[in-house]
Amino acid sequence: MQQQQTRPSMKVEAKLFLARYKRDDKSHLVILDNQKCLKCKNKPCIIVCPAEVYHWEDDRLIVSYDNCVECGSCRIVCPYANIQFSYPRWGKGIGYRYG
């Protein structure tokens, strides 16, 4: 019986390094009303985002859109429909090197 070799799992940062990103000057992620984000108790956008695009700083939600992998999950889980998501303009955004 052959023993299956396990590969060490990669951290998110290492996986994101494999992606190529052409930064757009205009964000494709827009928070419509920051006050609604303050009311949100469990902050699902922060929990669900695989690229850690969202973080809080001085009672304001900061969006690092240049890290976005364009999955759209943040828009889906927002209980207030407060995140406007659109794909970056043509030729911008993420490009995957291996897949």
C-alpha positions in Angstrom: 0.0 0.0 0.0 1.4 3.4 -1.0 1.6 6.1 1.6 0.0 9.3 0.5 2.3 12.3 0.9 0.7 15.5 2.3 1.8 18.8 1.1 2.2 21.6 3.6 -0.7 24.1 3.3 0.1 27.5 2.0 -0.9 30.7 3.8 -3.3 33.1 2.2 -0.4 35.6 1.6 1.6 33.0 -0.3 -1.3 32.1 -2.4 -2.1 35.7 -3.2 1.6 36.1 -4.3 0.9 33.6 -7.1 -1.8 36.0 -8.5 -1.0 38.9 -10.8 -3.0 42.1 -10.1 -3.2 45.1 -12.3 -4.3 47.9 -10.0 -7.1 50.2 -11.2 -7.3 53.8 -10.0 -11.0 53.3 -9.3 -12.2 50.9 -6.7 -14.6 48.2 -7.8 -15.8 47.8 -4.2 -17.8 50.6 -2.7 -19.3 50.9 0.8 -22.5 52.7 0.3 -23.1 53.8 3.9 -20.5 53.5 6.6 -23.1 54.0 9.3 -24.7 50.7 8.4 -21.4 49.0 8.8 -21.1 50.4 12.3 -24.5 48.8 13.1 -23.4 45.4 11.8 -22.6 43.2 14.8 -20.7 40.1 13.4 -19.1 41.8 10.4 -19.5 38.9 7.9 -17.6 40.7 5.1 -14.4 40.5 7.3 -15.0 36.9 8.2 -15.8 35.6 4.7 -13.2 37.5 2.6 -10.4 35.1 1.6 -8.0 38.0 0.8 -8.5 40.0 3.9 -9.7 43.1 1.9 -11.7 44.6 4.8 -10.5 45.8 8.2 -11.6 48.4 10.8 -9.6 51.5 11.6 -11.0 54.3 13.9 -14.7 53.2 13.5 -14.4 53.2 9.7 -14.4 50.2 7.4 -11.2 50.3 5.2 -11.4 48.5 1.9 -8.1 47.4 0.4 -9.6 46.7 -3.0 -6.2 46.0 -4.7 -6.1 42.7 -2.7 -9.5 41.5 -3.9 -9.7 38.1 -5.7 -13.1 39.2 -7.2 -15.1 36.3 -5.7 -18.1 38.6 -4.7 -18.7 36.8 -1.4 -18.6 40.1 0.5 -21.5 41.5 -1.4 -23.5 38.3 -0.9 -23.0 38.0 2.9 -23.6 41.7 3.7 -26.9 41.8 5.7 -27.5 45.4 4.7 -26.7 45.0 0.9 -24.2 47.8 1.6 -21.3 46.7 -0.6 -21.5 47.6 -4.2 -19.4 45.1 -6.2 -18.5 45.3 -9.9 -15.7 43.8 -11.8 -12.7 46.1 -12.5 -12.5 47.8 -15.8 -11.2 45.8 -18.7 -7.6 44.7 -18.4 -7.4 45.5 -14.7 -7.9 43.4 -11.7 -6.7 39.9 -10.8 -5.1 37.4 -13.2 -4.2 33.9 -12.1 -0.8 32.5 -13.1 -1.7 28.9 -12.5 -5.4 28.4 -13.5 
